Amino acid sequence: MFGSNKVYEGFDKPKKFDRDIVVLGAGSGGLVSAYIGAAVKAKVSLIERHQMGGDCLNTGCVPSKALIRTAKLMNQIKYSEKYGIESASGEINFAKTMERVHNVVKTIEPHDSVERYTGLGVDVIEGEGKITSPWTVEVNGKTLTTRNIIVATGASPFVPPIPGLDKINYLTSDNLWDLKELPKRLVVLGGGPIGSELAQAFKRLGSDVWQVEMFDRIMNREDPEIADMVTEKFIADGINVMVNTKAVGVETNASGEKELICEQGDEKIRIAFDEIIVAVGRKPRSTGFGLEELEIPLNRNGTIEVNAYLQTKFPNIYAVGDVAGPFQFTHVAAHQAWYAAVNSLFGMFKKFKADYRVIPWATFTDPEVARVGLNETDAKEKNIPYEVTTYDIDDLDRAIADSSNFGVVKVLTKPGKDKILGVTIVGEHAGDLIAEYVMAMKYGIGLNKVLGTIHIYPTLAESNKYVAGEWKRAHQPHGLLKWVERFHTWRRG
């Protein structure tokens, strides 16, 4: 039972404490928790068993975006003739490409380093932490006593039990950054954000890519027509997009080639490959550091069960980030960290419920797909009434000038009202353009005020204003306009 002191029966509470907070994990959630604690002069220990910065810095967000940038440049060179450039060419040096990726990580590393956090007043401990009671954590043979514990241990790639997969050196988002040579033939298992970003990036770098997805479309969390827009671009890039396709085995053929065995309806397909990236999701790191011994419950998906205040079964033990859910985004982990840190230190005065009302995210394919709030699929599932307004970016002056005139801004509003329920943007810099709607939804700003805001010409951000204009046209006050027309007629005599 959340918040019940009965759960502490049988445990000896220390008479005094070494720390106010001990944080397990130095990814986004852990770093922000420690930062906030130290900023308000609490005594904080941050324990990290592997790398400061967690998955986002070392194997996720940062290296993948660095790789995508090189891939995008190669694609721009490929289509440079449309800009009037006749002799542009480029050849990938994959080793140098990966060297750049690692240099980008190294450049950002100081932001999340032991030195920086030590300078901020955090006691950073490199080692394997284990929770041994509601108030004690053991690390490097030493036991720390603490008033509060924040678990921010993240997640790791989920590897499905496909027969034969465990007999080869498969890649995941964790280890693909060790590649030294560009795979000639690459299979990407998974059509979600990670799989889609990597499939397109490697194709543009020069690999022959097969993307295998068991559902009926890639990016199946998005509305069907949104996923179709991305699929259209993938096929134009030359990616072999295989949906409704189930991977059932990995074998080595008579020629010594590795093959993925797939089922597509009643048909069996064999895909020969040099490397395979498994990108079918991520599983929470919620075992192996003491939760089992304390009988802290997990949800069915393996995340730690927490209440609205991010407390576990023990009110002084909190969980944030991928290990807690419900979203696996770096920015959500940081968002939750504020609540966990503040509630743990000042909850005796006032506690704050984590606010998930306005959560944005983006998939950094080309075109980018960014979303906040509801899409049509969600609204239909939840029986929420809505209206849809769209603006096609192929009509936008700046997009035409940049030859990036592909995409859409799609807004869901409350019927008859300008209140925004959700927005999906497909197009160049969609992840940046969505910010205006995140702000609008957070603070209750409707489409009328978006329309009334001056946007610089010519910019991609004008698309946000124009979709608001489309909404306004669809909700004209026809009765008033007829009266105004008669008024002007009378004035003219």
C-alpha positions in Angstrom: 0.0 0.0 0.0 1.5 3.4 -1.1 2.2 5.7 1.8 1.6 3.2 4.5 4.1 3.1 7.4 3.2 -0.6 7.9 5.6 -1.5 5.1 8.5 -0.5 7.3 7.7 -3.2 10.0 10.6 -5.5 10.5 13.2 -2.9 9.3 15.5 -1.0 11.7 15.5 2.6 10.9 18.8 4.3 11.5 18.9 6.9 14.3 20.9 9.3 11.9 21.7 9.4 8.2 24.8 9.9 6.1 22.8 11.3 3.2 19.5 13.0 2.3 19.3 11.2 -1.0 21.1 8.3 -2.6 20.5 8.1 -6.4 21.0 4.9 -8.4 21.9 5.6 -12.0 23.5 8.6 -13.7 21.4 8.9 -16.8 19.0 11.8 -17.3 16.7 11.0 -14.4 19.5 10.4 -11.9 21.6 13.4 -13.0 18.7 15.8 -12.6 17.6 14.3 -9.3 21.2 14.7 -8.0 21.5 18.2 -9.4 18.3 19.4 -7.8 19.1 17.8 -4.5 22.6 19.5 -4.4 21.1 22.8 -5.5 18.9 23.0 -2.4 21.9 22.0 -0.2 20.9 18.4 0.5 23.6 15.8 0.9 23.4 13.6 -2.2 25.3 10.5 -3.4 25.0 9.5 -7.0 26.0 5.9 -7.8 26.8 4.8 -11.4 28.0 1.3 -12.3 28.9 2.0 -15.9 29.0 5.4 -17.7 28.0 8.9 -16.6 25.3 10.2 -18.8 23.6 6.9 -19.2 22.2 5.5 -22.4 21.1 8.8 -23.9 24.6 10.2 -24.0 26.6 7.1 -24.7 24.5 4.8 -26.8 21.2 6.5 -27.6 20.1 10.1 -28.4 23.5 11.7 -28.9 25.4 9.1 -31.0 22.3 8.3 -33.1 21.7 12.0 -34.0 25.4 12.4 -34.9 25.1 9.5 -37.2 21.8 10.8 -38.7 23.5 14.1 -39.4 26.2 12.5 -41.6 23.5 10.4 -43.3 21.5 13.5 -44.1 24.5 15.2 -45.5 25.1 12.3 -47.8 21.5 12.4 -49.0 21.8 16.1 -49.7 24.8 15.5 -51.8 23.0 12.8 -53.7 20.2 15.2 -54.6 22.3 18.3 -54.9 21.4 18.8 -58.6 17.9 20.1 -57.6 19.8 23.0 -56.0 21.7 23.7 -59.2 24.9 21.9 -58.2 26.1 19.7 -61.0 29.3 18.0 -59.8 28.8 17.3 -56.1 29.9 13.9 -54.9 30.8 12.2 -51.7 32.1 8.9 -50.5 31.6 7.6 -47.0 34.7 6.8 -44.8 32.7 4.8 -42.2 35.6 4.7 -39.8 35.8 8.5 -39.8 32.1 8.8 -39.6 32.1 6.7 -36.4 35.1 8.6 -35.1 33.0 11.8 -35.4 30.1 10.1 -33.6 32.5 9.2 -30.7 34.0 12.7 -30.7 30.5 14.2 -30.4 29.9 12.1 -27.4 33.2 13.1 -25.9 32.4 16.8 -26.5 29.2 16.5 -24.5 30.6 14.2 -21.8 31.8 17.0 -19.6 28.1 18.1 -19.1 27.5 14.8 -17.3 30.9 14.1 -15.9 32.0 13.1 -12.4 34.0 16.3 -12.2 31.1 18.5 -13.0 28.7 16.9 -10.5 31.4 16.7 -7.9 31.8 20.5 -8.4 28.1 20.9 -7.9 28.3 19.3 -4.5 27.2 15.8 -5.4 29.1 12.8 -4.0 29.6 10.7 -7.1 30.4 7.0 -6.5 31.5 4.7 -9.4 30.3 1.2 -8.5 27.5 -1.3 -8.2 24.8 0.0 -5.8 22.4 -2.4 -4.0 19.5 -1.4 -1.9 19.7 -3.4 1.3 16.9 -1.8 3.3 14.5 1.2 2.9 17.3 3.4 4.3 20.6 1.7 3.3 22.5 1.2 0.1 25.6 -0.9 -0.2 28.3 0.1 -2.7 31.9 -0.9 -3.0 31.7 -2.7 0.3 30.4 0.3 2.1 26.9 0.9 3.5 25.4 4.3 3.1 22.5 5.4 5.3 20.0 7.8 3.6 16.6 9.3 4.3 15.6 8.8 0.6 16.5 6.6 -2.4 15.8 7.5 -6.0 16.0 4.6 -8.5 17.0 5.8 -12.0 18.5 2.7 -13.5 17.1 3.1 -17.0 16.4 0.4 -19.5 18.3 -1.8 -21.9 17.5 -3.2 -25.4 14.9 -6.0 -25.4 16.1 -9.0 -27.4 13.2 -11.3 -28.5 13.7 -15.1 -28.2 14.1 -15.7 -32.0 15.7 -19.2 -32.5 19.3 -18.9 -33.6 19.7 -15.2 -32.8 21.7 -16.0 -29.7 24.2 -17.9 -31.8 25.4 -14.8 -33.8 26.9 -11.5 -32.8 23.8 -9.4 -33.2 23.8 -5.6 -32.8 21.6 -3.4 -30.6 21.6 0.3 -29.9 24.1 -0.5 -27.1 26.9 -2.0 -29.2 26.4 -0.9 -32.8 28.7 2.1 -32.1 31.6 -0.3 -32.0 31.2 -1.0 -35.7 34.3 -0.3 -37.7 33.0 -1.2 -41.2 29.8 -0.2 -42.9 27.6 -3.4 -43.3 26.9 -4.1 -46.9 23.7 -5.9 -46.1 21.9 -4.9 -43.0 18.7 -6.1 -41.4 16.9 -3.9 -38.9 14.4 -5.7 -36.7 11.7 -3.3 -35.6 9.7 -0.4 -37.0 9.6 1.8 -34.0 11.5 5.1 -33.6 14.9 3.5 -32.9 14.6 1.0 -35.8 13.3 3.6 -38.2 16.0 6.1 -37.4 18.8 3.6 -37.8 17.3 1.9 -40.9 17.2 5.2 -42.8 20.6 6.4 -41.5 22.4 3.2 -42.6 20.7 3.2 -46.0 21.8 6.7 -46.7 25.3 5.9 -45.6 25.4 3.1 -48.2 24.1 -0.2 -46.7 21.4 -2.3 -48.4 18.8 -2.3 -45.7 15.8 -4.5 -44.9 13.5 -3.2 -42.2 11.4 -6.0 -40.7 8.2 -5.1 -38.7 5.6 -7.6 -37.5 2.7 -5.0 -37.4 1.0 -3.6 -40.5 3.0 -0.4 -40.5 6.2 1.1 -39.2 5.9 3.7 -36.5 2.6 2.2 -35.4 2.1 4.6 -32.6 1.4 7.3 -35.1 -1.8 7.7 -37.2 -1.8 5.5 -40.3 -1.4 8.4 -42.8 1.5 9.8 -40.8 3.3 6.4 -40.9 2.6 6.2 -44.6 4.3 9.5 -45.2 7.5 8.2 -43.6 7.2 4.9 -45.4 6.9 6.7 -48.7 10.2 8.5 -48.0 11.9 5.2 -46.8 10.9 3.4 -50.0 12.2 6.4 -52.1 15.5 6.1 -50.2 15.6 2.4 -51.3 14.9 0.8 -47.9 13.2 -2.6 -48.2 10.3 -2.0 -45.8 8.7 -5.3 -44.8 5.6 -5.0 -42.7 3.3 -7.7 -41.5 6.5 -9.7 -41.4 7.4 -11.9 -38.4 11.0 -12.9 -37.8 11.0 -16.6 -36.8 14.7 -17.7 -36.9 18.3 -17.0 -37.8 20.3 -19.6 -39.7 23.6 -20.0 -41.6 23.1 -21.3 -45.2 25.3 -23.6 -47.2 27.4 -20.7 -48.4 28.1 -19.6 -44.8 25.9 -16.6 -45.0 23.7 -15.6 -42.1 20.0 -15.5 -43.0 16.9 -14.2 -41.2 13.9 -16.4 -41.7 10.6 -14.5 -41.8 7.0 -15.4 -42.2 4.8 -13.1 -44.3 1.3 -14.6 -44.2 1.8 -18.1 -45.5 5.0 -17.3 -47.3 8.5 -17.9 -45.9 11.2 -15.4 -46.8 14.9 -15.7 -46.3 17.0 -12.5 -46.0 20.8 -12.9 -46.2 22.6 -10.3 -44.1 26.1 -9.3 -42.9 24.8 -7.5 -39.7 21.5 -7.4 -37.9 20.3 -4.6 -35.5 17.7 -5.7 -33.0 15.5 -2.6 -32.2 12.2 -4.0 -31.0 11.9 -2.1 -27.8 13.6 -1.6 -24.4 13.1 -3.3 -21.1 13.4 -1.6 -17.7 16.5 -2.4 -15.6 14.5 -3.2 -12.5 16.2 -6.3 -11.1 19.5 -7.2 -9.5 20.0 -4.3 -7.1 17.7 -5.1 -4.2 14.1 -4.5 -5.2 13.3 -8.2 -5.1 14.5 -8.6 -1.6 12.4 -5.6 -0.5 9.4 -7.1 -2.4 8.9 -3.8 -4.2 6.2 -4.6 -6.8 6.8 -4.3 -10.6 4.2 -3.7 -13.3 3.5 -6.3 -15.9 6.0 -4.6 -18.3 8.8 -4.7 -15.7 8.6 -1.1 -14.7 8.6 -0.3 -11.0 5.2 0.3 -9.6 5.0 4.0 -8.4 2.2 6.3 -7.3 1.4 9.8 -8.6 4.2 11.2 -6.5 6.7 8.6 -7.9 6.9 6.7 -4.6 7.2 3.0 -4.6 5.8 0.7 -1.9 8.2 2.4 0.5 7.3 6.1 0.6 10.9 7.2 0.8 12.0 5.1 -2.2 11.2 6.8 -5.5 11.7 5.7 -9.2 12.1 7.9 -12.3 12.8 7.5 -16.0 12.7 4.4 -18.1 12.7 2.1 -15.1 9.4 3.8 -13.9 7.6 4.6 -17.1 5.1 5.3 -18.5 7.2 7.0 -21.2 10.8 6.1 -22.3 12.1 9.6 -23.1 15.1 11.4 -21.8 13.1 14.6 -21.3 10.4 12.8 -19.3 13.0 11.2 -17.0 14.3 14.8 -16.3 10.8 16.0 -15.8 10.1 13.2 -13.3 13.4 13.8 -11.5 12.2 17.2 -10.4 9.1 15.7 -8.7 11.1 12.9 -7.1 13.8 15.1 -5.7 11.4 17.8 -4.4 8.9 15.3 -3.0 11.7 13.3 -1.2 13.2 16.4 0.4 10.1 18.6 1.1 7.2 16.2 0.9 6.5 16.6 4.6 5.3 20.1 3.7 3.8 19.6 0.3 3.9 16.8 -2.3 3.5 17.3 -6.1 1.9 14.8 -8.5 3.9 14.2 -11.6 2.3 16.0 -14.5 2.0 14.0 -17.8 -0.7 16.1 -19.4 1.6 17.6 -22.1 4.3 15.1 -23.1 6.0 15.8 -26.5 8.3 13.5 -28.4 9.9 13.2 -31.8 11.3 10.6 -34.2 14.3 11.9 -36.0 13.7 10.3 -39.4 13.7 12.4 -42.5 11.0 13.7 -42.4 10.9 14.1 -38.7 7.7 13.2 -36.9 6.9 15.1 -33.7 3.9 14.8 -31.5 2.2 16.2 -28.4 -1.0 15.2 -26.8 -3.6 13.1 -28.7 -3.6 11.8 -32.2 -6.6 10.5 -34.0 -5.8 6.9 -33.1 -5.7 7.8 -29.4 -8.8 9.9 -29.5 -10.8 7.1 -31.2 -9.6 4.5 -28.7 -10.5 6.8 -25.7 -13.9 7.9 -27.2 -12.8 11.6 -27.0 -14.7 13.9 -29.4 -12.4 15.9 -31.7 -12.1 18.0 -34.9 -9.1 17.7 -37.2 -7.4 20.7 -39.0 -4.4 20.2 -41.3 -2.0 22.3 -43.2 0.2 20.8 -45.9 3.7 22.0 -45.7 4.2 21.6 -49.5 2.4 25.0 -49.7 4.8 26.8 -47.3 7.1 29.4 -48.9 10.2 28.6 -46.8 9.8 24.9 -47.3 9.5 25.4 -51.1 12.6 27.6 -51.0 14.5 24.9 -49.1 13.1 22.1 -51.3 11.9 20.5 -48.1 8.2 21.0 -49.0 6.9 17.7 -47.7 4.9 17.1 -44.6 1.9 18.2 -42.6 0.8 19.9 -39.4 -2.2 18.1 -38.0 -4.1 19.5 -35.0 -6.9 18.0 -33.0 -9.2 20.4 -31.2 -12.3 20.2 -29.1 -15.4 20.3 -31.3 -16.4 23.9 -32.0 -13.6 25.2 -29.8 -10.0 26.3 -30.5 -8.7 24.3 -27.5 -5.8 22.1 -28.7 -6.0 18.4 -27.8 -3.0 17.2 -29.7 -0.7 18.0 -32.6 1.4 15.9 -35.0 3.9 17.5 -37.3 5.7 15.7 -40.1 8.5 17.6 -41.9 11.8 19.3 -41.6 12.6 20.3 -38.0 9.3 19.0 -36.8 10.9 18.3 -33.4 11.6 22.0 -33.1 8.3 23.3 -34.5 6.3 21.3 -32.0 7.6 23.4 -29.1 5.0 26.2 -29.8 2.2 23.7 -29.3 3.8 22.2 -26.2 3.7 25.7 -24.7 0.2 26.4 -26.0 -1.2 23.2 -24.5 0.7 23.6 -21.2 -0.7 27.0 -20.6 -4.2 26.7 -22.2 -3.5 28.8 -25.3 -5.8 28.1 -28.2 -5.5 28.3 -31.9 -7.0 31.8 -32.0 -3.9 33.1 -30.1 -1.5 31.1 -32.2 -3.1 32.8 -35.2 -2.8 36.2 -33.6 0.9 35.7 -32.9 3.4 37.2 -35.4 5.6 34.6 -37.0 8.8 35.6 -38.9 8.5 35.3 -42.7 9.8 33.2 -44.3 10.2 30.4 -41.7 9.0 26.9 -41.2 7.3 28.1 -38.0 4.7 29.9 -40.1 3.2 26.5 -40.7 1.9 26.6 -37.1 0.2 29.9 -37.8 -1.3 28.7 -41.1 -2.9 25.6 -39.6 -4.5 28.0 -37.1 -5.7 30.0 -40.0 -7.2 26.9 -41.6 -9.1 26.2 -38.3 -10.4 29.8 -38.3 -11.6 29.6 -41.9 -13.6 26.5 -40.9 -15.2 28.3 -38.0 -16.1 31.6 -39.6 -19.1 33.4 -38.0 -21.3 33.2 -41.1 -24.3 35.0 -39.6 -22.1 37.9 -38.5 -20.4 38.1 -41.9 -23.7 38.3 -43.7 -24.7 41.2 -41.4 -21.3 42.9 -42.1 -21.8 42.5 -45.8 -25.2 44.2 -45.6 -23.5 47.0 -43.5 -20.9 47.6 -46.2 -23.6 47.7 -48.9 -25.5 50.3 -46.9 -22.3 52.4 -46.3 -21.6 52.4 -50.1 -25.1 53.9 -50.6 
